[in-house]
């Protein structure tokens, strides 16, 4: 018999790890004690050495779904035990990670459909492996008293599960049942309660069948919901929400329903049914019964499965798929309380399904797509963030990375640990900036943080940068696209002293020269970066106004390259006086950009005849459906004196049909990346929002693999601006 002590760090608190360890120890006949402390979970176990080795192997092989072991240290002890206990925490500090909300697990789903189970069809069913976390936590430690579930007193049955180390609801803080848990209420648009609990579900589903628009409160906020097959209902939702084109996400009950709407690979199926249950972008099947206006002019659908008991309960009485889009004003965070819903969306909804479990912090749905069986995230929130992990840095100190202004997400370094916030959004909006401050304040208060240094984007006018200056923080700044590429290095743990060729393609980033960058090829090494190439600069007529009115971008490029004769047919669609005014403005404007995102807009305008767009990435998404993988056709970009000239490509696009133009344009970008990478003879980094175009990313990856070129991009932490904070932290830690 022998005693071993185990020190385990990672995500091992608040995820059912101690009862998991307890059950394993019983299985292998071990005695001892199990407890939490500042560093993680500590075990002191006594038994046969063979049993202890089997226990250690099972610890990794059978790890509970939400746990993650980052490090395990083991050493011999001299204690002898005659019983096994989970003992009180030996921590006076708050060290546990704040976890995100998780989708309903398979065990709870089985109970949900089991007529003999006390939680049969219970909308708030959960256990230690699933359910709300971030949305209900007010402070740490993660005990019920510090969550919004404190208002609900456990019944005897729930309390017995909560206290039993062999039960999967042991210390599941949101535990409840129909006797003691939250209640559902269907309300009209002035807040009057119409029905409660099961009757509210039944009546809500009937209203959806009748073509009504409902708001439904879930884990982290409200969704706007209607019948996804009812064209009139969706048209009404678009009209009321002032959302003419942006696609709506769809929620399905099960995989069978998904497969009727979209093509789905094994990897996409795995993702859809995981404990994340994110929105997954899938290729739409033609001729489905979905309303055509779900995703206008697109060949992809954003689909998720029902991820909570509330949504599963709805589908007990619904035989249709539903639109489930975030309830918010465009550009603002998701709405999560009743008063704000009625104030801001009272004229959008007909009824709403509410419940009395308070949401303390809202969270959005995560979004993902796959390319060549690799999962790529475009938004990381429910099921993913907040995300905590131990870095390879051992510096003492606390540092804040503010991230970007658009698609904001911040990151904190604290004595080796990285904390990444959930997706926050576009800080130009007052409500979103308030959310940024609220989430940051939650982290600061919970972990009693004082920042030694703050790092921000180089752009001098970002609102989060102005805020940091007002607070008097010690501040450093880093160029936007450099941060994008450093995030890739951080995600893949690449050597800091290596040399890389980085392609950073996006919409907007403040350059060292004060211009708007976005089509950049950088050389990255231990000394920093060097701008090797950029897309040919052109003027933004009307500044930010042109980002929506993309024909102005197209016209600017036409003027730049003297292509008015070749563009006669395209220009004939627009008022001559308006074009004359734009031409005059072009002569005097001094706003220049090298943004490939804006080049995408210009190509979409001339190829598809788009005058304007109403949501971000609309251009790239609408171009996608014309791409022909079987077509061997590519435009050519010319590189001279570090400038990527696309005149001939644009000239060809003005006369080609959509199939050739889109294929030629996307292949040209992929060929450019391949050519420069091959000549550079270095490992390649890819980042920026343009690489979230799955068609382009797929083509680039295929080309680089064909040439045996090593490449990396942010699939886990996103290629868009949400990865900026990670790159900022990496830069700061490398320099301090």
N, C-alpha and C positions, 0 to 999 in steps of 0.2 A: 504494500500500500504506500502511496506517495501523495504529497501535496504540491499542487502547482497553482501559482498566481497568474492570472491573465489580466492585462490592461488593454482594453479595446477602445479605440477612438473611431469616429466617423459619425454617421447618422444612426445612433444607437439609443437615443432617448426620445420617448414619446411615440415610438413606432412598434411597440409590442416586443422589443428585443429581450427584456428581462424575463417575461413569461416563456418566451421561446427557449432561452437558455435554461430556465428552470425545468421545462418539460424534457429537454435533451439530457440534462443531468439525471433526472429520474430514470429515463430510458437506460442509461449506462450505469446505474447504481452508484452515482456519485453523491457525496455529502459536501456541505460547505455553505458559503454565503455569497450573495449577489447584491450589488448596490451601485447606484450612480454616484459620480463625483464630478469635479470640475472638468476633468479630461475626457470623460465618457462613462463606460461601464467597467467595473472591476469585479473579478471573480476570484474566489479562493476555494478551490475544489480538492476534495480528498477521495481517493479511490485507487483501483488497480491502474497501473500505467497503461495497459492495453486499452482499458475503458476510456482513459483520459485522451489517448491518441484518437480513438474512434469519435469521441465527443468533439474534438477539435476539427476533425475532418467534416463532420456533419454540420458544424457551425457555419462553414462556408457553403457546403453543398445544399443545405436546406434553408438558407437565410430567408427570414420573413420578407414579404414583398417591399415594404417601405424602408427597410434598414439598409445601411451600406457600411461595410467595414473598410476603413481607410488604413488602419494599422493595428496589428496585434502583437503585443510583447508578452513573452511567457518566461517565467523563471521559477525555480524550485523554492518551496517554503518548508516550514516545519510544523505547521498547525495540523491538528487531528480534529475531525468533526464527526459527530454522531447523528446529525440531522442536516436537512437542506432548507435554507430560508432565503427569501428576498427581504433584505433589511432596509432601514430608512437611509435616505440619501446622506452622504457625508460631504455634501457641498453646501457652502454658504453663499456661493456666487451663482449667477445665472449664466449657465454655459450651454444649455441645450439649444439646438437650432429651431428656428421658427419654420415649420414645414408648410408646404402649400396644401390646398384642398385636393382631395383625391376622389376619383370616380368610384362608384360602388364596386366592391370586390365580388368575385365569383361565389364565395361562401354566403355573403349577404344576399346576393341575387337569388341563390337557391332557396334561402329562407323566405325571401320575399314572395316566391311563388308556391311555397309549401303551405297548403291549407291547414295542416296540423300545427304550424308554428305560431306562437303568440304574435310574431311580427309579420304575419301574412298580409301582404299589400300595404305594409306600413311605410308611408312616404319618407320618414326620417330614419330609416334603418341604417346602421353603420357599425363598425367595429374598429379595432386598433389598426386594421389594414386598409381602412377607407374612410371617407366622409370628410367633414369640415375640419380644418386646422387654422390656416392663416386668417380665414374670414371671421373666426369667432374669438381669437386670442386677443386679450387686452394687455397682458403682461406675462412674464415668466416668473416662477416655474410654470410649466404647462399642467396646471391643476384646474379642476372644474371651477373652482372659486375665481380663477383668473380668466374665465371665458364667459361668453354670453349665455352659456348653458347653466350658469349659476342660478338663474331664475327658476329652473325646473328641478324640483326635489325628486330624487330617484325613488321609485317604489321598491319594495322588498326584493322582488325578483331581479330587477336591474342591479340593485346594490349587491346581491349575492354574486352575480356575474362579474361585477366591477372589482370585487375583492378576491376572486378566485384566480390564483396564478396559472391554473391550467385552462382557464377559459380565454377565448380569443378576445373577449371584451374586458379583460383585466386592465384596469386603469384607462379604458377608452373614455376620454372626458366627455364626448358628446352623447354617451349612451342614453337611450330612452326607449320607451315602448308606447303603445297606444294609451296605457294607463297614466303615464307620467310625463309624456313628451310634448313637444310643440303641436300646435293646431293649425290646420289649413282653413282659410276663409276666402270665399269668393265675394268680391265687392264690386259695386258699380263705380262709375267714374267720379263720383263725389265721395266715395269712401264708405258707403252704407254696406253693411254685411248682409249678404243675401242668403248664403248657406255656409255650412262648416263641414270640415273633415271629408268623409267619403262623398257626401252629397255635393260638396263644392267641386270635387273632381268630376263627378258625373255631369254636373251642370256646365262646368267649364268646357268639357269636351263637346257637349251639345252645341254650345255657342261657337266653338271652332268649326264644327260641321255646318253651322248656319252661316258661315262666312264672316264672323266677327273677328276683331283684332283684340287680343288679350296681352296683358303683361303678366308674366309668371315669375315669381320669385324662386330662385334656386339656391345653389350653394353660395355664390359670391356676388349675386346681383340679380336684376330682372332681365328676362328675355322678352322681346316682342314676338308674339306667336300668332300664326294663322295657318290655314290649310295650304300646304305647298302645291296643291293641285287646283286651287281655286283662283283663276286668273283675276276675277273681280276683286277678291280680297287682297291679293298682292298689289294690284293697281291702286287700291285705296291706301294700302300701307305706304307705297312709294309716294303717293300724292301728299298724304298727311305728314310724312317724315321728311319730305323734300329730298328724296333720294332717288333720282331718276334712273341711274344706271348701275350703281355699285351692286354686285351680286349679294344675295342673301344666303346665309348658311342654312342648311337643312338638318333636321334631327330625325333619325329613324329609330324604330323600336329594336330592330335586329339586323343581322347581316343579310338575311334573305331580302329584306326591303332595300338595302343598299345596292345589292347586286342587280336589282331590277332597274336601278337608275344610272349606275356607273360601272365601268370596268374596274376591276380591283385585283391587284397582285397579292401574293402570299404575304409580302412585307407590309403592304397597306392594310391587309386584313389583320395582321398581328398588331399593327399600330392602333387601328380602330377599336380593337377589343381589349387593349392593354388597360392598366389602371390609370392611364392618362386620359384615355378617350378624348383626344383633341379633335378639332376640326381638321379633316384630311382633305386635301385638294385632289380630286379624282377626275379621270377622263369621263365625260358624260356619254351615256349611250344615246344614240339618235332615237327619236320617236318615242321617248318615254311619255308618261302621262303627266309629268310635271308641268306647271304653268310656264309658258315660254319666257315670261318676264322675271323668272327666278334669277337668271344670270344672262342678261341680254348680250348677244354677240360673242359669247364665250363658249368654248368647248370643254370647260372644266366646271365642276361643282365642288363646293365646300360642304362636306357631310360629316356629321358626328352621330354617335350612338347615344341613346339616353344614358346619362351618367349619374343619375341619382334616383332614389326611390320616388321622389316627386314626379319625375318625368316618366318612369316606368308605370306609375299609377295612372298617369294620363293615357298611356297607350293601352291600358286595360279596356278602355272604352272608345278608343280611336282606331280606325282601320286605315288611317291615312298618314302620310308623312307631314311634318310641320316645318314651317319657317321658324327658326329660332335665332334671331339676331339680337345683339346687345341693345338693351333699352338705354339709349342715350341721345343727346343732341350731338350732331356731327362734330367730331373733334374733341368731345368731352369724355370723361370716364363713364363707365357703366353706372347706372343709377341703382342704388341698393337700399333706399329707404322710401317709405310710402309718401311722405310729404313732398320729397323732391320729384317723385314719379308724377304725382298729381299736378305739381306746379309746372313741370317742364314738358310732360307728355300727356297731360289731361285731354288735349285735343287730338291726340293720336290714337289712344286706346278706347275700346268700348267697355271693357271690364278688366279686372285684374285678380289674379290668384295670389293671395298674400299668406304669410305665416308669421308666427310670433317668436321665432328664434331670430334674435337681432344679428345682423351682419355688422361686424365692427370695422372690418377692412374689406373693400370690394376686390374681386379678382375677375379677370377676363378669361375667356376660353383660349387655350393655346391652339396654334395653327401649325400644320406641318404638311410636307409633301415628300415624295420619294423620287430619287433619280438613281437609276441602275441599282435598285434595291438598297440604297442608302437613305436613311431618314434625315430630312432637313427641316429645321424649325424656322418659321417666320415670325412667330410670337410665342414667348415663353411666360406662361402664367399658371393657370390651373393645372395641377399635377406636376409642375416643373419648378416654378419659382414662388417664393424665395428659395434660393439654392445656396447651400453652405458646403464648403470643402476646404481641406487643408492643402495649402500650396507648398511648393518646394522652397519657398523663401523662409528664412528664419529671423528676419529683422524684427526687432521690437518696435512697436509703435502702432498708431491707428491713423489710417489714411482714407480719405474719401475721394472717389472718382465720380464726378458729376454726370458723366455721359454726354449725350448729344441733346439738342433741344427738341428735335423731332424723334419720335419713337424712343422716348427717354426710358432709361433704366440705369440706376446707379449701382455702384459697387463699393464695398468697404473692405479694407484690409485691417485685420486686428491680430497682431502677434502670430502671424503665420496662417490665420484662417481668412478665407475670402467669403464674404456675404454678398450675394447678388439679389437685388430687389426683384419683385415681379414687374412685368411690363406696366409702364405708367402712361405713356402716350405723348402727345404733342404739347409742349409746355407753353406755347404761345397762347393757349387757351387758359383763362383764369382758373376755371374749375380744375383743370388738369394740373396746373402749377400748384394749386392748393393740395391736390392729392400727393404730388411729389413731396411737399413739406410734411404732410401727415404721415406718409409711409416712412420717410427719413426720421421723423421724430419718434415713431414707434421703435425703430432700431436703436436710436440714440438712448432713449429712456430705458428700453428693455435691457440693453447691455452696458448701460452707464458709460457711454463712449465720449471721449474728448478728442477731437481731431488734431493731430500734430501737423498735418499737411493736407491740402486739397488740390486736386488736379482737374483741369477743365479743358474744354476745346479752345482752340486758338481764336475762334470768332469772338470779337470783343463785345458783341451786343446780345449774346445768348442770355436769357433771363436767369438761368441757374448760375451763370458766371457773375452776373450783376449782384445776385443775392449773396453769393459767397464773398464778394468784395465788401458788401455792406456789413457782413458778419465779422469782418476783420481777419479772416483766415489767411494763413500763409499759403500763397497760391502759385501754382505752376500751370503752364499751358502747353498743349501738344497739338500738332497739325492733325486735322480730322482723318485724312486718308492714311497717314502713318499709324494712327491709333487703330484703324480698321485692320491693318495688316499685322500689327503687333498682337491683336486679339487672336488671330489665327495661330501665331507662334505660341501664345499662352495655352490655347485649347489643346494643341498637339505637343506641348512640352518640348518645343524645338530649341536647340542650343542658341543662347544669346550671341555667341561669338561667331555664328555661321554667317554665310552670305546667301541672299535670296533675291529673286526677281518677284516683285509684287505687282499684281494687277488689281487696282482699286477703281471700280466703275460704279458710280451712283448718280444721284440727282444734284446734290449740292454739298459743297465743303469749302470752308474758307481757306484760301491758299496763302502761302508765305508772302506772295506779292500783292495780297489784298483782293485778288480776283476770285471768281467762283470756279473751283476745280471740280472734277468729277469723272474725268477720263484719263486716269493716271497710271503710268508704269514707273515704279520706283525700285531702285536698288536699295536693299536693306542690309546693313551690317552692324557691327558692334559700335560704330561711330555715329549711327543715325541713318538717314536716308538721303538719296540723291534722286532727283526727278530725271529719269532717262528719256521718257516720251510722254506726250499728252495729245489728246485729240485736238484738232485744229480749233482755235478759239473763234467764237462768233458772238454777235451782240444779242442781248436779250432786250428786244424792243418792248418797252412798257414794264420792264423789271419783272416783279413777281406776278403781275397780271398775265404775262405770257405763259406761265406754268399751267394755267387753266385753258387759256386761249391759244392752243398749240399751233394753230395756223400761222400765228405771228412768228413762232420759232422757225417754222418751215420757210416763211417769206424772208426772214433774216438770213437764212442760209442761201436761199436763192439769190438774194442781193449780194451776199459775200462772194459767191462763186460766179456771179454774172450769168445766171441761168434763166433770166426772164423769158427769153424766146422759147427755151425748152419747156418752161413751166406755164406756157400760155393757157393750156386746157385747165390745169389746176387753178390758176389765178382767175380764170373767167367765172368761177363760182362765187367770187367775192366782189363786194361793191368797189368800184374804181376809186371813188373819193376816199373810202376807208384805206385802201392800199396806198394811195398817194400820201395820206397823213402818216401812215406807218413808215413809208419811205423817208419822209422828212425826219421822223423821229429816229430812224436808223442812222441818219447822217450825224446826229448830235449825241446819241446815247454813248455813255462810257462804261456800261455794264457788260463785261465780257465773261464768257464761260467756256470751259472745256468739257462740260458734263456730257457723258454718254447717255445718261438718263434723258436729257433734253434732246439729244440726237435721236433717241428712240421715239420721242414725241413727234419730232419733225418727220421722220419716216412714216409714222402712223398717219400723220396728217395727209401726206401726199399719196400714200398707198391706199388708205381706206377712206380718204375724203373727210377725215374728222376735222371739224372746225374747233371744237373744244372738248375737254374731258371734265368729268364731275367727280372723279376720285383718283387717288394716287395709283400708279401702275396700270391704269386703264389701257394706255397705249400698248404696252408690252403684252398684256393679257389678250387684247383683241387681235393683235398680230399673230399670236400663237396658233390660232386655228388654221391659218393659211400655210403654215410651215409644212413642207413635204420632205420627209426624211429620205425618201427614195430618189429625190431629184438631185442629180450631181450638178449643182449650180452655185456659184459663189461670186460675189463682187470682190473687188480688190481695193485695199487701202494702200496709199503710198506713204512711205515714211521718209522724211527729209529733214535734216537738222533738228531731230528730236520731235518733229510734229507729224501726227497721223492725219493725213489729208484724206477726206472722204468725198471729194467733189465728184469723181467719176461714179462712185456708188450711188450718190444722190441723183446724179444725172440719169443713171440707168433706171432708178426707181420711179422716176417721173414718167417713164414710158412702158415699163414692164407691167404684166398682169400681177395681181396680188400674190399668187402662188410663187412665181419666180422672184418677185421683189422681196417678199418676206424671207424666203429660203436663202436668197442671195445675200441679204443683209446680215442675217444671223450667222450664216456660214462664214461670212467675211470677218466678223468679230472673233469667231472661234479660230479661224485660220491665222488671224493676227496674233492671238495669244500663243498659238502653237509655234509660229515663226519666231517670235521674239524669245520665247522660252528655249527653243532649240539653239538659237544663237547665243543666248546668255549662259547656257551650260551650268545652271544653278537650280536648286530646288525652287519650286514656284509656289507663291501664295496668292490666293484668290479671295477677294472680299468686296463688299459694297452691295447695295440693294439690287443692282442690275443682275447680279448672279443669283437672285432669287427667282429669276425667270427660268423655269424648269427646262424649257426647250434649249435655251442658250447653255445653261449649266451642263445639261446632258451632252450636248455636242462638244463643248470644251473638254469635258472629262474623257469622252471617247477619243478625241484627237490626242490628248496628252498621254493617255494609256497606249495608244497605237505607236507613239514615238518613245515609249518607255521613259517619260519625263516624270519625276517625282513632283507631286503637287499636294497642297493642303488648302482646305477652306473651313469655315466655321459651320459645321452642320448642327452641332449641339447648341452653340451659343448664338446662332443666327449670323448671316452675312450682312444683314442690314444694320441700321444705326443702333440697335440694341446692344451690339457688341463693342461699341465705342468705349464704354466704361471699363470693360475688361482690358482693352488695349491701353487705356490711360493708366490703370493700376500697374500693369506690366512695365510700362515705361518708368513710372515713378519708382517702383521697387528696384529696377535695374540701375537707376541713377543715384539713388540716395545711399 
